[in-house]
Amino acid sequence: MNWWEGFFDEEYARYFLPPQVEEQARLVAGLLQLNPGQRVFDQCCGQGRFSQALARLGLQPVGVDACEEYVEAARAACPQGHFFCADASVFQSEVPCHGGFNVFSSFGYSADDGFNLNLLKCAHSSLCPGGWFLLETINFANVLVNFQPTMVTQVAEGLRLERHSRLDWSEGMLRQEWTLIRPDQSRRRHSTCTRILLPRELGEMLQAAGFEPVRMLGNLAGDPFAQDNARVVWLARRR
């Protein structure tokens, strides 16, 4: 069983997925150079919040996610889109899209770079020739410099998240233990892991998937990349 099976559920979506993404969606549409009426591929779409915002801009979303509950929520909230419950490392859109994206750290869930590369290959195969793809994820250059083994966050009133992290250098993974402590003191525990890939290595993996890596950015607003950015954005194009 993969670690993400059972981790992403309604409770996670309620507390950890951003409720409003209108501005981010507008920025993504601009970076992908999309026009109303064009299809956009939402890889690891979750509950389709980005797709909903993009549909309001006149785009036609095509989304995929492995969580059936999330896909059902996306279908209900965004009837203009087409959403599929499938493994994103094997799913390819039957109808090519004019642009695509993978955001919110939905990349690098496996220590197997073959799996991670397949995710990007499927995104590549889901686009029209010349289509733009955006990958937005953790900037591990910043994580390694400012590594914090323990973080405690007040998620909501009476709800606390304790996250214990360690760097597994043998496999090149960030391993984390999440403990969500509810108001009644009941606890939910889960383990996660994310592949440690530096910004340049992400560009190399995009290239191996068939993309032409074009620009590395520090955020969706298009600012230049810097080491202290929390996130990294790669903008690539299908050859």
N, C-alpha and C positions, 0 to 999 in steps of 0.2 A: 504494500500500500504506500503510495506517495504521501509525503508529509502534508501537502496542501489539501488532500481529500479530508473533509471534515473541519478544516480550519476556517475556510471561507463559508460563512453561513449568515443568517439574518442578524445575529448579534454583532458579528464583525462589521457587516455593512452599516449597521446603525451607528456604531461608534468610531469607525476608522476610515470609512470612505467619505470623501468630501460631498456634502449635500448640494452645493452650488458649484457648477463648473462652466457656467456660461462664458466667462471671460477666457478661461483656458481653451475652451472649444473654439472660440473665435480665433484665438492665436494659432491653434493647430491648423484650422482651415486655411489661414493665411500662409503659414509655412509650407503647407502641402499644395498651395496654389490651386485650391478647389473652387469651382463655380457652382451655383445652384443647379440642381438637377443631376449632378454627378454622384457616382457611387463612392463610398468611403468604407474601408475595411477597418473594423474595430477589433483588434486581436486581444483576447482576454478581456472581453467587454464587461464582465461583472453584471450588474443590474442595468447596464445600458445608460448610465447617466450622461456619459459623453455623447453617446449616440442620440439621445433625446435632444441635447443641446444642438448637435449638428443638424438634426432633422428640422429644428426650428429655423436654421439658417438656409433651409431649402435643399439640403443634401439627402442622399439615400443611403442609410447605414446598412452594412452587412457585418454582423457580429458573431463571435464564437467565444464560448466559455465552457469549461468542464463542469461547472456547478449547475445542476438542473434547476434548482430554486432560483438562481440568479437569472438564468435564461428565461424562465417563465415570467419573472418580474420585468425583464427587458421587453418581452413581447407585449405584456399588458400595458406598459408605460409608453411604448413607442411603436404603435401599429404600422407606422410608415416603413419601419425597418424589417430586415430579415435576420433572425437570430437562430443560431444552431448550438445545440449541446454536443460538444465533441472535444477531443484532445487537440489543443491548438498546435501541437507539434506534428500533427498529421493532417489537419483540416486545411483545405484549400477552397477558396470561393469558386464555385462553378462559373459564375459570371465575373470576369475581371473588373477590378475596381480602379478608379482613377487616382486614388491615393490611399494610404493606410497608416496606422499608428499602433504603438504598444506603449502604454503609459502607466504611471503609478507602481513602478517596481514589479511589473508582471513578467520580468525576464530574469533568467539565471537561477531557476529553482532547483537545478540538478547539478551534481558534481560531474556528470557526464556531459562533456562539451558537444558530443554528438547530438544529444537531446536538445541542448540550447541552440545549436546550429540549425537543427531541423525546424525549430520555431521560426527562425529568420528565413529559412528557405521556403516555408509555407507562406509567409508574408510576401516574399518575392513572387511566388507563383500565383498569388491572389491579385496581383496588380497588372494593369495594362503596361505595355512597354512605354518607358518614359515616365511612369508614375512615381510619385514621391512617397517615401516612407519615413516616419519619425519614430525614433526609439528614445524614450525618456525613462531614466532609471537612477539608481544610487551612484553618486560620485565616490568611488572607493578610495580615490586619492585623498579626499577629505576625511573619510572614515578612518583610514590608517593613521593619519597624522593626529587626529583628535579622538582616538578610540576611547570609549567609555564602557567598561565592563558591566556597569549596573546603571540603569535608568529607571526612575519612578515618575509616572505621569498621572495627574489627576484627569481622568477622561471625562467624567461627568460628576454631578453631585453624589458623593458617596461611592463612586466607582473609581478604582485605582488600578493602574497597570504597572507591574514590575517586570522589567525585561533584563535578563542576564545574558551577556554576549561573550563569546570567545572566538578567537581567530584560529581556525584549523588549517595550519600551514601545510600539512601533509596532503590534504585534498584541495586546498585553496578555497575554503568555504568560511563564511560567517555563520556561526551556529548560535541560535538564540532560544532561550527558554522564556516563554510568555506566561505570566500569571495574572489573570484578571480577577481582582478581588471585588466582589459585589457588596452592596450595602448590608446584606444579611450575613456577610463574611464568608459566604460560599465562594469557592474558587474554581476557576477554569484554567487548566494548564495545557500548553501545547508547545511543541518544538518546531522550529523552522530553520531553514538554512538557505543561504544565497551565495551563489558563485562569486568569488572575488575576481573581478575583471577591471583593470584600469581603463580609463577612457580610450587610450590608443588601441588596446586589445579589443574593445567593443567595435571600433572602426574596422579592425582586421577581420573580425567575425562577420560583420556586415558584408565586407568584400568577398569573403569565402562563400557567403550565401548567394552571391551573384549581383549584389548591389554595388553601385559606385558611391562610396562615402564622400559627401560633398562638404558638409560643414559641421563643426562641433561647437555647440552653444552652451551657455551657462544656465539657460532657462527658456521657457516657452516664449518669453517676450523677445527672444533673439539676441540677448546680450552676449558679449564674448565670454568664452569659457575661462574660468580661473580655478586654481587648485582649491580655494576655500568655498566654492559653490557646493551646496548640499546635493545638488542634482547635476546630471549631465544629459544633454540632448544631442543626439546624432541625427542629422538630416541626410538621407541617402536617396539614391534614385535607381530605379530598375533600368538596367541597360537595355 
